[in-house]
Amino acid sequence: ALLHSPTAPEDELSVAALAREVGFEWVTLSHEVAHTLGFLARAETCVVDAYLTPVIRAYVSELERALPGSRIELMQSGGDMMEAARFRGRDAVLSGPAGGAVAVADVARRVGAREAIGFDMGGTSTDVCRFAGELERVYEARVAGARLRVPMLDIHTVAAGGGSLCRLQGRRLVVGPESAGARPGPLCYGDPNATELALTDVALFLGRVPDTRFPFPLRRERVARRLMELSDSLGFGQHEQGAARVAEGFLEVAAATMGEAIRKVSV
């Protein structure tokens, strides 16, 4: 990312040629990913794109091998579809939440709602958007600390999802931003490598998640044991009632975080 590359890209192209010559497999040029003034935002967008694009290209190659003869299009952060061959990391940062926002707009139009708030709780985050006849777009946003200059839907994301880890920091209950991920997942999924509570565990313990709706048995006893340990360390005693008190606390923290996200897009 060089200072004046949007108007004079020659130096960036020269650096790219040298980088490829010495063995770099993937080179991202800032004037290709964000052809605008504003060096810092363009440089940060370039870094994000360089980090993500090789991973996405590998994923797309796997899809193409698995689906020979298919035409593959992927959702962009701006809510539009793009051919897989042209899809880059800069386009993917909010592509999942964008799909949810597009669905919210479609459902609102079908039921005749002129205004709607979209609430999309996933594994690692909760994504909130506002619909008022059309979805709002932004052209620069800060995502996970990185500034991105690329068209995207105006989606507010908070780190509170089903996999968000529920921890004790001193005597404070904290939910997220770290996540249990797909592996090892929440304690109740039964992976022996899982050692920490996730929000799904808390919801299961409090009866918010019906275990009959899962394709595999959930391990509530693992969750109860961990909650009782936390209850004991907080002075509530090592019993079911104390465990429920801790679980309700974690749920309240998560709900407050999500409620703040809704206020952010609506008030």
Stockholm file with secondary structure:
# STOCKHOLM 1.0

chainA/1-267         ALLHSPTAPEDELSVAALAREVGFEWVTLSHEVAHTLGFLARAETCVVDAYLTPVIRAYVSELERALPGSRIELMQSGGDMMEAARFRGRDAVLSGPAGGAVAVADVARRVGAREAIGFDMGGTSTDVCRFAGELERVYEARVAGARLRVPMLDIHTVAAGGGSLCRLQGRRLVVGPESAGARPGPLCYGDPNATELALTDVALFLGRVPDTRFPFPLRRERVARRLMELSDSLGFGQHEQGAARVAEGFLEVAAATMGEAIRKVSV
#=GR chainA/1-267 SS CCTTTTTCTHHHHHHHHHHHHTTCSCCCCHHHHCCSSCHHHHHHHHHHHHHHHHHHHHHHHHHHHHSTTCCCEEECTTSCEEEGGGCCGGGTTTHHHHHHHHHHHHHHHHHTCSCEEEEEECSSCEEEEEESSSBCEESCEEETTEEECSCEECCEEESCSTTEEEEEETTEEEEEEEECTTTTCCGGGCCTTCCSCBHHHHHHHTTCSCGGGSSSCCCHHHHHHHHHHHHHHTTSCSSHHHHHHHHHHHHHHHHHHHHHHHHHHHC
#=GC SS_cons         CCTTTTTCTHHHHHHHHHHHHTTCSCCCCHHHHCCSSCHHHHHHHHHHHHHHHHHHHHHHHHHHHHSTTCCCEEECTTSCEEEGGGCCGGGTTTHHHHHHHHHHHHHHHHHTCSCEEEEEECSSCEEEEEESSSBCEESCEEETTEEECSCEECCEEESCSTTEEEEEETTEEEEEEEECTTTTCCGGGCCTTCCSCBHHHHHHHTTCSCGGGSSSCCCHHHHHHHHHHHHHHTTSCSSHHHHHHHHHHHHHHHHHHHHHHHHHHHC
//
